[in-house]
Amino acid sequence: MYPQEIISDVRALNDILDVVSTYVQMQPRSGNHFGRCPFHQEKTPSFSVNQDKQIFYCFGCGAGGNVLNFVMRIENMDFLTALKFLADRVNFTLPDKKNNPSAVRQAAQRELSAELNKKAALFYYEYLHSENDDAMDTRDYLEARGVDAKLIKRFGLGLSPPEWDGLIKHIPDANPADLVRAGLATESKKKPGQYYDRFRERLMFPIIDNRGRVVGFGGRILKTSGEKEAKYLNTPETNLFFKSKQLYGINIARKAKSPEIIIVEGYMDVLALNKAGFANTVGVLGTALTESHVMLLKQINCKTAVLVLDSDAAGIKAALRAIPLLVAGGLKVKVLDVSANDSGAKDPDEFLQKHGRLAFTKVLAEAKNHITFQLWLEKNNHDLSTTEGRIDFTTEAAKIIATLSSDIETDAHVKEIAQATDISPAAIQGEINKLKGTSSKEINLPRNLPLLRKTEDRGLRDAKKGLLSLVLADSHAAKALNKSGFIAPDEMGGHVYEKLLTLAFENAENNIKPAPADIISYFEEAEEQQQVAEVFFTSQQYSDVEKALNDMAQIVKKALIKSKMMQLTDLEAIKHMQIQEKSLLQQYISMSDG
């Protein structure tokens, strides 16, 4: 681990509001900045950044911490990677790290793989622009597909030469084993120690992550030989590349800053849509959509995902698998079938070639929400001219509608199904309620119970947070509380609060005052960091600090005594605790002692 001073320097150079604003649209309010939380779905902004304290906190889901915690969470990074990310952002050179040699080696290998990929991408790009027959044929092919020079440059398209070791010879100073680890070369099984290029005579699509690193490649074969070769060949999984965690074109879609992201299946679809002006497009890399993909979409501030997958059976199946993942991630989901209305196109690239940009803009605006799409598919599977078909369709439709949490959306779809089947809305709603395990009589009964339990100790929690916030900010208050012996750290309840009070006492004694963002760094677990952030967002100005200190300390101490009394069975011990409780009124913490 790097020294705390280095971590603090990196953190201090990265203003949290600047960093957060690249992901979330923030607006000033009440001394802080608020926006919609990127970590959970919400309509009213409850995600707050305090620029003075350099911390964030969401009043909706409880996420909180400093700028490092934010980057770790939103970019799905470990601590060291997030630190390096922020250091690079401000051109801060991290010193060589002596501890944790394994982590150092892994980080160095990832950096080396990224550097080798970058050199390879440049080599492939330059080879595509050379004057040999292969390069000219490939440029002709791209031109015929509508890929112009501007698009080639934007995506860094290239061509791998036909030689077995064209790339290896181009980077002579690279260790072949490192090229293998980067996914650029392969060692011969028949002749160990002999290496050859993984990609040969293929149109190369560099895969760039949302940090701008070339993490891998997709290679499309253009000339078929006698051997049976895969049409597309991707970089194998490496220390830098996992196809289930990458989306093609995400580096460009991120810059588009659109809340709506179009998801397609192929490289050429991404290129075609970009050329038509839809830079907010990403492509899956020959795999099903995963939770990691959803996280990537949320990292670029996606609010609505539009699935524009191939219209064959496989494409429809992929859409149905993707929908629940996207919904679970808090995204709105739409589905566009480009083959609808006899378009004669099987994918977005073909649609654009046949009908153009304006036609695609129109069908994109008409994309069905995911519920409507699933109901449409289900409807096509049943004969609604028969009673049996209408019942079967309604039963399946109820299962789809039951996944909705919105009563308004539910009601709208229930009415549509009722109109299509002549089955009453009440019967359809009854089936939905049965699937949800509720009835109209019991829907509202249990909902307030958890809220009652939460509010029972709210005053105590607020007092603890307020007390900690006060003594962490005011060394005189901390010294006065410590000297009085009124509350000891281990009486605060819980590791985080105990450690915070200990820190407050130690800092006051040593006349140091670390920033709130630095104090958060003392805690390793995300849940602990959130609790600390919550404490600092509790802080307020008091007209009478001494009175506030005593009021909150009294609440905490009384609760502690009552808790102990609840565990006693001996009558004399209970009486003794009652005397202690009454004596609290005579105890007073004087700020003059601080």
C-alpha positions in Angstrom: 0.0 0.0 0.0 1.2 3.5 -0.7 1.8 5.8 2.2 -1.2 7.8 3.4 0.5 11.1 2.3 0.7 9.9 -1.3 -3.0 8.8 -1.2 -4.0 12.2 0.3 -2.0 14.0 -2.4 -3.8 12.2 -5.2 -7.1 12.7 -3.6 -6.5 16.4 -3.0 -5.5 17.0 -6.7 -8.8 15.4 -7.9 -11.7 17.7 -6.9 -14.6 15.4 -6.2 -17.1 17.6 -7.9 -15.1 17.7 -11.1 -14.7 13.9 -11.1 -18.4 13.2 -10.2 -19.6 15.7 -12.8 -18.1 13.5 -15.6 -20.6 10.8 -14.6 -23.6 12.7 -13.0 -25.2 16.0 -13.9 -24.9 18.0 -10.6 -26.8 21.2 -9.6 -25.9 23.4 -6.6 -28.4 23.4 -3.7 -28.2 24.3 -0.1 -24.4 24.6 0.0 -23.9 21.2 -1.7 -24.4 19.8 -5.2 -27.2 17.3 -6.0 -27.9 14.9 -8.8 -29.5 11.6 -9.5 -27.6 8.7 -7.9 -25.6 6.6 -10.4 -25.8 3.6 -8.0 -29.6 3.2 -7.8 -32.6 4.2 -9.8 -34.4 7.4 -8.6 -36.5 10.2 -10.0 -35.8 12.9 -7.4 -32.0 13.7 -7.0 -30.8 12.5 -3.6 -27.1 12.1 -4.5 -25.0 14.9 -2.8 -21.5 16.1 -3.1 -19.9 18.4 -0.5 -17.1 20.1 -2.2 -15.7 21.6 1.0 -15.3 18.3 2.7 -14.6 16.5 -0.6 -17.1 13.7 0.1 -20.3 12.3 -1.5 -23.4 10.7 0.1 -26.7 9.4 -1.3 -29.6 10.0 1.0 -31.5 7.4 -1.0 -29.3 4.3 -1.0 -26.6 5.3 1.6 -23.6 5.1 -0.8 -20.9 7.5 0.4 -17.2 8.1 0.6 -14.5 10.2 -0.9 -13.4 10.6 -4.5 -11.4 7.3 -4.4 -14.5 5.4 -3.1 -16.6 7.0 -5.9 -14.2 5.9 -8.7 -13.8 2.4 -7.2 -17.6 2.0 -7.2 -18.6 3.6 -10.4 -15.7 2.1 -12.5 -15.8 -1.2 -10.7 -12.1 -0.9 -9.8 -10.0 -2.1 -6.9 -8.3 0.5 -4.7 -4.9 0.5 -6.4 -6.4 0.7 -9.9 -8.7 3.6 -8.8 -5.7 5.4 -7.3 -3.7 5.0 -10.5 -6.7 6.2 -12.5 -7.0 9.4 -10.5 -3.2 9.9 -10.5 -3.1 9.6 -14.3 -6.0 12.0 -14.5 -3.9 14.8 -13.0 -0.5 13.6 -14.4 0.7 12.6 -10.9 3.5 10.1 -10.9 3.1 7.4 -8.3 6.3 6.3 -6.6 7.5 2.7 -6.8 5.6 0.7 -4.3 7.7 -1.7 -2.1 4.9 -3.6 -0.4 2.5 -6.1 -2.0 4.9 -7.3 -4.8 2.1 -9.5 -6.3 -0.2 -6.5 -6.8 2.7 -4.5 -8.3 3.5 -7.3 -10.7 -0.1 -7.6 -11.8 -0.5 -3.9 -12.3 2.7 -3.7 -14.2 1.6 -6.6 -16.5 -1.7 -4.9 -17.2 0.1 -1.7 -18.1 2.5 -3.6 -20.3 -0.3 -5.4 -22.1 -2.1 -2.1 -22.7 1.1 -0.6 -24.1 1.7 -3.6 -26.4 -1.9 -3.5 -27.6 -1.5 0.2 -28.3 1.7 -0.5 -30.4 -0.2 -3.3 -32.2 -3.1 -1.1 -33.0 -0.8 1.5 -34.5 1.0 -1.2 -36.5 -2.3 -2.6 -37.9 -3.6 0.9 -38.7 -0.5 1.8 -40.6 -0.5 -1.5 -42.5 -4.1 -0.9 -43.6 -2.9 2.4 -45.1 0.1 0.9 -46.9 0.1 0.3 -50.7 0.3 -3.5 -50.9 -2.5 -5.5 -52.5 -4.0 -6.8 -49.3 -4.3 -3.3 -47.8 -5.9 -1.8 -51.0 -8.4 -4.7 -51.2 -9.4 -4.2 -47.6 -9.9 -0.4 -48.1 -12.0 -1.2 -51.1 -14.0 -3.7 -49.0 -14.6 -1.0 -46.3 -15.5 1.6 -48.8 -18.1 -0.8 -50.3 -19.5 -1.3 -46.8 -19.8 2.5 -46.3 -16.8 2.8 -44.0 -15.0 6.0 -45.0 -11.5 7.3 -43.9 -13.0 9.4 -41.2 -14.6 6.3 -39.6 -11.5 4.2 -40.0 -9.5 6.9 -38.1 -12.2 7.3 -35.4 -12.2 3.6 -34.6 -8.6 3.0 -35.4 -9.4 0.1 -37.8 -6.4 -1.8 -39.1 -5.3 -4.9 -41.0 -3.0 -7.7 -39.7 -0.5 -8.9 -42.3 -0.5 -12.4 -43.6 3.0 -13.3 -42.3 3.2 -15.6 -39.3 5.3 -13.2 -37.3 4.6 -9.7 -38.8 3.7 -8.1 -35.5 6.4 -10.0 -33.5 9.1 -8.7 -35.9 7.6 -5.2 -35.7 8.1 -5.1 -31.9 11.5 -6.8 -31.6 12.2 -5.5 -28.1 9.0 -7.2 -26.7 9.4 -10.4 -24.8 7.3 -13.0 -26.8 5.8 -14.3 -23.5 4.5 -10.8 -22.8 2.9 -10.7 -26.3 1.2 -14.0 -25.4 -0.1 -12.7 -22.1 -1.5 -9.7 -24.0 -3.3 -12.0 -26.4 -1.3 -10.9 -29.4 0.8 -14.0 -30.0 0.6 -17.7 -29.5 3.3 -20.2 -28.7 3.6 -23.2 -31.0 2.5 -26.5 -29.3 4.7 -28.5 -31.6 7.8 -26.3 -31.2 7.9 -24.8 -27.7 9.7 -21.5 -27.7 8.6 -20.6 -31.2 5.9 -17.9 -31.4 3.6 -16.6 -34.1 1.0 -13.8 -34.5 -2.5 -14.6 -33.2 -4.1 -12.3 -35.8 -3.1 -12.8 -39.5 -4.8 -11.3 -42.6 -7.8 -10.0 -40.7 -9.6 -6.6 -40.6 -8.7 -5.4 -37.1 -11.1 -3.7 -34.7 -9.3 -2.3 -31.6 -11.4 -2.7 -28.5 -11.0 0.3 -26.4 -12.3 0.6 -22.8 -13.9 3.7 -21.3 -10.5 4.7 -20.0 -9.1 4.9 -23.5 -6.9 1.8 -23.2 -6.7 -0.7 -26.1 -7.6 -3.8 -24.1 -8.0 -6.2 -27.0 -9.0 -6.8 -30.7 -11.6 -8.3 -32.8 -10.4 -9.6 -36.2 -12.6 -10.3 -39.2 -11.3 -12.7 -41.8 -11.6 -11.3 -45.4 -10.0 -14.1 -47.5 -10.9 -17.7 -46.9 -8.2 -20.3 -47.3 -8.5 -24.1 -47.5 -8.7 -24.3 -43.8 -11.9 -23.6 -41.9 -11.4 -20.4 -39.9 -13.8 -18.5 -37.7 -15.2 -15.4 -39.3 -14.4 -13.3 -36.2 -11.5 -13.9 -33.8 -11.3 -12.0 -30.5 -8.4 -11.5 -28.1 -8.6 -14.4 -25.6 -9.2 -13.5 -22.0 -6.1 -11.8 -20.6 -5.2 -9.8 -17.5 -6.7 -6.9 -19.3 -9.5 -8.2 -21.5 -12.7 -10.1 -20.7 -15.2 -10.0 -23.5 -18.1 -10.3 -21.0 -16.9 -7.1 -19.4 -16.3 -5.0 -22.5 -18.5 -3.2 -25.0 -17.2 -2.2 -28.4 -17.4 1.5 -29.0 -18.0 2.4 -25.4 -15.1 4.9 -25.4 -17.0 6.9 -28.1 -20.4 6.4 -26.7 -19.2 7.8 -23.4 -18.1 11.1 -25.1 -21.6 11.3 -26.7 -23.0 11.9 -23.1 -26.4 10.6 -24.1 -28.7 9.1 -21.5 -29.9 6.7 -24.2 -27.5 4.0 -25.4 -28.1 1.8 -28.4 -26.9 -1.8 -28.0 -26.2 -3.8 -31.2 -24.5 -7.1 -31.9 -21.7 -6.5 -34.4 -18.7 -4.3 -35.1 -20.1 -3.2 -38.4 -23.4 -2.2 -36.8 -21.6 0.1 -34.4 -19.6 1.7 -37.3 -22.7 2.1 -39.5 -24.7 3.8 -36.7 -21.8 6.1 -35.8 -21.5 7.2 -39.5 -25.2 8.0 -39.4 -24.7 10.2 -36.4 -25.6 7.8 -33.6 -22.4 7.9 -31.6 -24.3 6.6 -28.6 -23.9 3.0 -29.8 -22.1 0.1 -28.3 -21.7 -3.5 -29.4 -21.5 -6.8 -27.5 -18.5 -8.9 -28.4 -20.1 -12.2 -29.5 -21.4 -12.9 -26.0 -24.7 -12.5 -24.2 -25.2 -9.3 -22.3 -24.0 -9.6 -18.7 -24.3 -7.8 -15.4 -20.8 -6.3 -16.0 -22.1 -4.8 -19.3 -25.0 -3.2 -17.4 -22.5 -1.8 -14.9 -20.5 -0.3 -17.8 -23.6 1.3 -19.2 -24.4 2.9 -15.9 -20.8 4.1 -15.7 -21.4 6.2 -18.8 -24.6 7.6 -17.3 -27.0 5.5 -19.4 -30.6 5.8 -18.3 -32.3 4.0 -21.2 -31.0 1.0 -23.2 -32.3 0.4 -26.7 -31.7 -3.2 -27.8 -31.3 -3.2 -31.6 -30.3 -6.8 -32.0 -30.5 -9.0 -35.1 -34.1 -9.9 -35.9 -33.5 -13.7 -36.3 -34.5 -16.2 -33.5 -31.0 -15.8 -31.9 -31.4 -12.1 -31.8 -34.8 -12.2 -30.2 -33.5 -14.8 -27.7 -30.6 -12.5 -26.8 -33.0 -9.6 -26.2 -35.2 -11.7 -23.9 -32.1 -12.7 -21.9 -30.8 -9.1 -21.7 -34.1 -7.4 -20.6 -34.2 -8.7 -17.0 -30.5 -7.8 -16.5 -31.0 -4.3 -17.7 -34.2 -3.8 -15.7 -32.5 -5.2 -12.6 -29.8 -2.6 -13.1 -32.3 0.2 -12.9 -32.4 1.0 -16.6 -35.4 1.7 -18.8 -35.4 -0.8 -21.7 -36.7 -0.5 -25.3 -36.4 -3.0 -28.1 -36.2 -2.2 -31.8 -37.0 -4.8 -34.5 -35.3 -3.4 -37.7 -37.1 -6.1 -39.8 -40.5 -4.8 -38.9 -42.8 -3.4 -41.6 -41.2 -5.4 -44.3 -38.0 -3.3 -44.1 -36.0 -6.1 -45.8 -33.2 -5.6 -43.3 -31.9 -8.2 -40.8 -29.6 -5.8 -38.8 -29.0 -2.0 -38.3 -26.2 -1.9 -40.9 -28.3 -3.3 -43.6 -31.3 -1.1 -42.6 -29.2 2.0 -42.9 -27.8 1.0 -46.3 -31.3 0.4 -47.6 -33.3 3.1 -46.0 -30.9 5.8 -44.6 -30.6 7.8 -41.5 -34.0 9.5 -41.4 -35.8 6.2 -41.7 -33.8 4.8 -38.8 -34.4 7.9 -36.7 -38.1 7.3 -37.1 -38.1 3.6 -36.2 -35.8 4.3 -33.3 -38.4 6.7 -31.9 -41.0 4.0 -32.2 -39.0 1.4 -30.3 -41.2 -0.7 -28.0 -40.7 -0.6 -24.3 -39.6 -4.1 -23.0 -43.0 -5.0 -21.7 -44.8 -4.1 -24.9 -42.1 -6.1 -26.9 -42.6 -9.2 -24.8 -46.3 -9.0 -25.0 -46.1 -8.6 -28.7 -44.0 -11.7 -29.0 -46.3 -13.7 -26.8 -49.4 -12.5 -28.7 -47.9 -13.8 -32.0 -47.5 -17.2 -30.4 -51.2 -17.7 -29.7 -54.4 -17.8 -31.8 -56.6 -15.2 -30.3 -59.6 -16.3 -32.4 -60.0 -19.2 -30.0 -61.0 -19.2 -26.4 -58.1 -21.4 -25.5 -55.7 -19.1 -27.3 -57.0 -16.0 -25.5 -56.8 -17.7 -22.1 -53.2 -19.0 -22.7 -52.1 -15.6 -24.0 -53.6 -13.8 -21.0 -52.0 -16.2 -18.6 -48.6 -15.6 -20.1 -49.2 -11.9 -20.4 -50.0 -11.7 -16.7 -46.6 -13.2 -15.9 -44.9 -10.5 -17.9 -46.9 -7.6 -16.4 -46.4 -9.0 -12.9 -42.7 -8.0 -13.2 -43.7 -4.3 -13.2 -43.6 -2.2 -10.0 -45.5 0.7 -11.4 -49.3 0.6 -10.8 -49.9 3.0 -13.7 -47.9 0.9 -16.2 -49.7 -2.2 -14.9 -53.1 -0.7 -15.4 -52.3 0.5 -18.9 -51.1 -2.9 -20.1 -54.0 -4.7 -18.3 -56.5 -2.6 -20.3 -54.7 -3.4 -23.6 -54.8 -7.1 -22.9 -58.4 -6.9 -21.9 -59.3 -5.1 -25.1 -57.4 -7.7 -27.2 -58.9 -10.7 -25.5 -62.3 -9.7 -24.2 -61.2 -10.9 -20.8 -62.2 -8.5 -18.0 -59.5 -6.2 -16.5 -60.5 -7.4 -13.0 -59.8 -11.0 -13.9 -56.4 -10.1 -15.4 -55.5 -8.0 -12.4 -56.5 -10.8 -10.1 -54.2 -13.2 -11.9 -51.3 -10.6 -11.6 -52.0 -10.2 -7.9 -51.9 -14.0 -7.5 -48.6 -14.2 -9.2 -47.2 -11.4 -7.0 -48.5 -13.2 -3.9 -50.8 -10.4 -2.9 -54.4 -9.6 -2.9 -56.2 -6.2 -3.1 -57.1 -6.5 0.6 -53.6 -7.0 1.8 -51.5 -4.8 -0.4 -51.3 -1.9 2.0 -51.2 -3.8 5.4 -47.5 -4.7 6.0 -45.8 -1.8 4.4 -45.6 0.5 7.4 -44.2 -2.0 9.8 -40.5 -1.8 8.8 -40.8 2.0 8.8 -42.0 1.9 12.4 -39.0 -0.2 13.5 -36.6 2.1 11.7 -38.0 5.2 13.4 -37.8 3.8 16.9 -34.0 4.5 17.3 -33.8 7.3 14.8 -33.3 9.9 17.5 -30.4 7.9 19.0 -28.7 7.4 15.6 -29.0 11.1 14.8 -27.6 12.0 18.2 -24.6 9.7 17.7 -23.9 11.0 14.2 -24.4 14.6 15.4 -22.1 14.1 18.4 -19.4 12.5 16.2 -19.6 15.2 13.6 -19.3 17.9 16.3 -16.3 16.5 18.0 -14.5 15.6 14.8 -14.9 19.2 13.6 -14.3 21.0 17.0 -11.2 20.0 18.9 -12.4 22.0 22.0 -15.6 19.9 22.1 -13.6 16.7 21.7 -11.3 17.6 24.5 -14.2 18.6 26.8 -16.0 15.3 26.1 -12.8 13.3 26.6 -11.9 15.0 29.8 -15.4 14.6 31.3 -15.3 10.8 30.8 -19.0 11.1 30.1 -18.9 8.8 27.0 -16.1 6.3 26.2 -15.5 5.2 22.5 -16.6 1.7 23.2 -20.0 3.0 24.4 -20.8 4.4 21.0 -21.9 1.1 19.6 -20.3 -0.4 16.6 -16.7 -0.5 15.3 -17.1 2.6 13.0 -18.5 5.0 15.7 -16.0 3.7 18.3 -13.1 4.3 15.9 -14.4 7.8 15.0 -14.7 8.9 18.6 -11.2 7.5 19.3 -9.9 9.5 16.3 -11.6 12.7 17.5 -10.0 12.4 20.9 -6.5 11.6 19.5 -6.7 14.4 16.9 -7.8 16.9 19.5 -5.0 15.8 21.8 -2.4 16.1 19.1 -3.8 19.3 17.6 -4.3 17.8 14.2 -7.4 18.1 12.0 -7.5 15.7 9.0 -10.0 16.4 6.3 -13.2 14.4 6.2 -12.1 12.8 3.0 -8.9 11.6 4.7 -10.7 10.2 7.7 -12.9 8.1 5.3 -9.6 6.6 4.0 -8.9 5.1 7.5 -11.7 2.6 6.8 -11.4 -0.2 4.3 -14.9 -1.6 3.9 -17.3 0.2 1.7 -20.1 -0.1 4.3 -17.9 1.5 6.9 -16.9 4.4 4.5 -20.6 5.0 3.8 -21.3 5.3 7.6 -18.5 7.8 7.9 -19.7 9.8 5.0 -23.2 9.8 6.5 -21.7 11.3 9.8 -20.0 14.1 8.0 -23.2 14.9 6.0 -25.0 15.2 9.4 -22.9 18.2 10.5 -24.5 21.5 11.1 -23.8 24.9 12.7 -24.8 25.3 16.3 -25.5 28.6 17.9 -24.6 27.1 21.3 -22.0 24.3 20.8 -21.9 23.5 24.5 -25.6 22.9 24.7 -25.6 20.8 21.6 -22.7 18.7 22.9 -24.6 18.0 26.2 -27.9 17.4 24.6 -26.5 14.8 22.2 -24.3 13.2 24.8 -27.2 12.8 27.2 -29.3 11.0 24.5 -26.5 8.6 23.8 -25.7 7.9 27.5 -29.4 7.4 28.4 -29.9 4.9 25.6 -26.8 3.0 26.7 -28.1 2.8 30.3 -31.5 1.7 29.2 -30.0 -0.9 27.0 -28.0 -2.3 29.9 -31.1 -2.3 32.1 -33.0 -4.4 29.5 -30.4 -7.1 29.9 -30.6 -7.2 33.8 -32.6 -9.6 35.9 -31.3 -8.7 39.3 -33.6 -6.1 41.0 -30.8 -4.4 42.9 -28.7 -4.0 39.8 -31.7 -2.5 38.0 -32.2 0.0 40.8 -28.6 1.0 40.6 -28.9 1.6 36.9 -32.0 3.7 37.5 -30.0 5.9 39.9 -27.3 6.3 37.3 -29.9 7.4 34.8 -31.3 10.0 37.1 -27.8 11.3 38.0 -27.2 12.1 34.3 -29.3 15.3 34.8 -26.7 16.6 37.2 -23.8 15.8 34.9 -22.7 18.6 32.6 -19.8 18.9 30.1 -18.2 22.3 30.2 -16.4 23.6 27.1 -14.0 25.4 29.3 -12.5 22.0 30.0 -11.6 21.8 26.3 
